Amino acid sequence: MNKKKRHGLYMMISGVVIGVLGIVLLNQKPEVKVEERLGADFEVGNYKFTLEKLLTEDQRVKGLSGRTSLAPDKGLLFVLDAEEKAGIWMKEMNFPISIVWLDKDCKVTGFKDMALPESYPEVFYPELPSKYVIETNPISVDVAEGTDNLLS
């Protein structure tokens, strides 16, 4: 086969490969990161919250400490560096909260329904390692471990 025909064959094969790859890539659904799902709204029972993300260690240590209140439709989202049994305390808190721990797949790994400021220095822990922690005003619902689909 001469150079010109060989070059044409290579070009045709390259075009087919690129076309097939393009079709495959266009038909794939992009994976939605859990942090993106958690950055919007969080629903549990009849309660719906817009979450404020806490990404740095300093933000996570401070949490809601020192605040005088939390709007009824707001909450905090702690994004942990790795799955762990992250403890939450009520140091310098001025109001009670509910705490929901979630694993990397957003399944509940722990729930504290009414953490009181006067409970400090007690530390509340989930039953299982968690990647995310959500703090809200108290919510009066049963949240069982392993529950998922709490995200809107």
MARVEX-442182 format. One line per 10 residues: their letters; for each residue x, y, z of C-alpha. Coordinates in Angstrom, 2 decimals, padded with zeros to 5 digits. Layout:
! MARVEX-442182
A	X:Y:Z ~ ...
This chain:
! MARVEX-442182
MNKKKRHGLY	000.00:000.00:000.00 ~ 001.44:003.36:-000.91 ~ 001.88:006.24:001.55 ~ -001.11:008.20:000.26 ~ -003.56:005.30:000.72 ~ -002.10:004.40:004.10 ~ -002.44:008.02:005.25 ~ -006.09:008.09:004.07 ~ -006.83:004.84:005.94 ~ -005.27:006.23:009.15
MMISGVVIGV	-007.33:009.42:008.80 ~ -010.54:007.43:008.30 ~ -009.86:005.17:011.31 ~ -008.99:008.20:013.44 ~ -012.23:009.90:012.42 ~ -014.29:006.83:013.33 ~ -012.56:006.50:016.73 ~ -013.06:010.18:017.52 ~ -016.70:010.00:016.43 ~ -017.42:006.94:018.60
LGIVLLNQKP	-015.70:008.57:021.61 ~ -017.71:011.73:021.07 ~ -021.00:009.81:020.99 ~ -020.09:007.87:024.15 ~ -019.05:011.01:026.04 ~ -022.14:012.97:024.97 ~ -024.47:010.20:026.14 ~ -022.92:009.90:029.61 ~ -024.76:011.62:032.44 ~ -022.45:013.79:034.52
EVKVEERLGA	-022.04:012.56:038.08 ~ -023.46:015.00:040.60 ~ -021.14:015.48:043.55 ~ -022.69:014.97:046.95 ~ -021.41:018.39:048.02 ~ -023.43:019.96:045.20 ~ -026.57:018.13:046.34 ~ -025.95:019.17:049.93 ~ -025.19:022.75:049.00 ~ -028.78:023.42:048.07
DFEVGNYKFT	-031.74:022.33:050.15 ~ -032.05:019.71:052.84 ~ -035.41:018.21:053.75 ~ -036.36:016.03:056.67 ~ -039.99:015.44:057.58 ~ -041.90:018.66:056.90 ~ -038.78:020.76:057.47 ~ -036.79:022.31:054.64 ~ -033.47:024.10:055.11 ~ -031.02:026.02:052.97
LEKLLTEDQR	-027.54:025.02:054.08 ~ -024.46:027.16:054.61 ~ -021.30:025.11:053.87 ~ -018.43:025.04:056.35 ~ -015.36:023.80:054.50 ~ -012.37:024.89:056.60 ~ -011.28:023.52:059.95 ~ -011.70:026.96:061.59 ~ -015.27:027.25:060.29 ~ -016.11:023.72:061.46
VKGLSGRTSL	-014.67:024.31:064.96 ~ -016.69:027.51:065.39 ~ -019.93:026.19:063.85 ~ -022.89:027.97:065.43 ~ -020.96:028.97:068.57 ~ -021.53:032.59:069.53 ~ -024.55:033.10:067.28 ~ -027.71:034.23:069.03 ~ -030.06:032.40:066.67 ~ -030.45:030.55:063.39
APDKGLLFVL	-033.21:031.42:060.92 ~ -035.91:028.69:060.90 ~ -035.15:027.73:057.28 ~ -031.33:027.77:057.58 ~ -028.78:025.18:058.63 ~ -025.05:024.48:058.62 ~ -023.32:021.83:056.54 ~ -019.96:020.58:057.79 ~ -017.98:018.92:054.98 ~ -015.37:016.70:056.64
DAEEKAGIWM	-012.04:015.85:055.05 ~ -012.70:012.12:055.42 ~ -015.35:009.83:056.87 ~ -014.98:009.83:060.64 ~ -017.02:009.79:063.84 ~ -017.06:013.58:064.11 ~ -018.11:014.82:067.53 ~ -020.24:017.92:068.03 ~ -020.30:019.91:071.27 ~ -022.38:022.86:072.40
KEMNFPISIV	-019.53:025.14:073.49 ~ -020.65:028.80:073.52 ~ -024.03:027.86:072.04 ~ -027.07:030.02:072.80 ~ -029.90:027.81:071.53 ~ -030.71:024.10:071.06 ~ -030.10:022.36:067.73 ~ -030.67:019.08:065.95 ~ -027.67:017.30:064.44 ~ -027.77:014.91:061.47
WLDKDCKVTG	-024.66:012.95:060.45 ~ -024.48:011.55:056.90 ~ -022.05:009.21:055.17 ~ -020.54:009.82:051.73 ~ -023.73:008.48:050.12 ~ -025.95:010.79:052.23 ~ -027.32:007.99:054.40 ~ -027.93:008.90:058.02 ~ -025.22:007.61:060.36 ~ -026.42:009.45:063.46
FKDMALPESY	-029.09:011.86:064.72 ~ -029.39:014.02:067.84 ~ -032.81:015.64:068.06 ~ -032.30:018.21:070.82 ~ -028.74:019.14:071.72 ~ -028.97:021.73:074.49 ~ -026.43:024.50:075.23 ~ -026.22:023.36:078.86 ~ -025.06:019.90:077.72 ~ -021.52:021.29:077.22
PEVFYPELPS	-018.90:019.76:077.71 ~ -020.69:016.60:076.53 ~ -019.76:015.63:072.95 ~ -022.32:014.00:070.66 ~ -021.11:011.34:068.19 ~ -022.75:009.40:065.36 ~ -023.00:005.62:065.50 ~ -021.03:005.25:062.26 ~ -018.36:007.29:060.43 ~ -019.70:010.34:058.61
KYVIETNPIS	-018.56:012.61:055.79 ~ -021.14:015.35:056.45 ~ -022.78:016.89:059.51 ~ -025.84:019.11:059.36 ~ -026.96:021.38:062.20 ~ -030.43:022.91:062.23 ~ -032.95:024.31:064.66 ~ -034.61:021.44:066.54 ~ -036.72:019.18:064.36 ~ -039.41:016.92:065.82
VDVAEGTDNL	-039.16:013.84:063.63 ~ -037.68:010.39:063.89 ~ -034.61:010.03:061.70 ~ -033.43:006.45:061.57 ~ -029.91:005.33:060.77 ~ -029.54:004.25:057.17 ~ -032.27:006.64:056.00 ~ -031.44:008.25:052.70 ~ -033.18:010.60:050.30 ~ -033.21:013.37:052.89
LS	-031.91:015.68:050.18 ~ -034.22:017.50:047.82
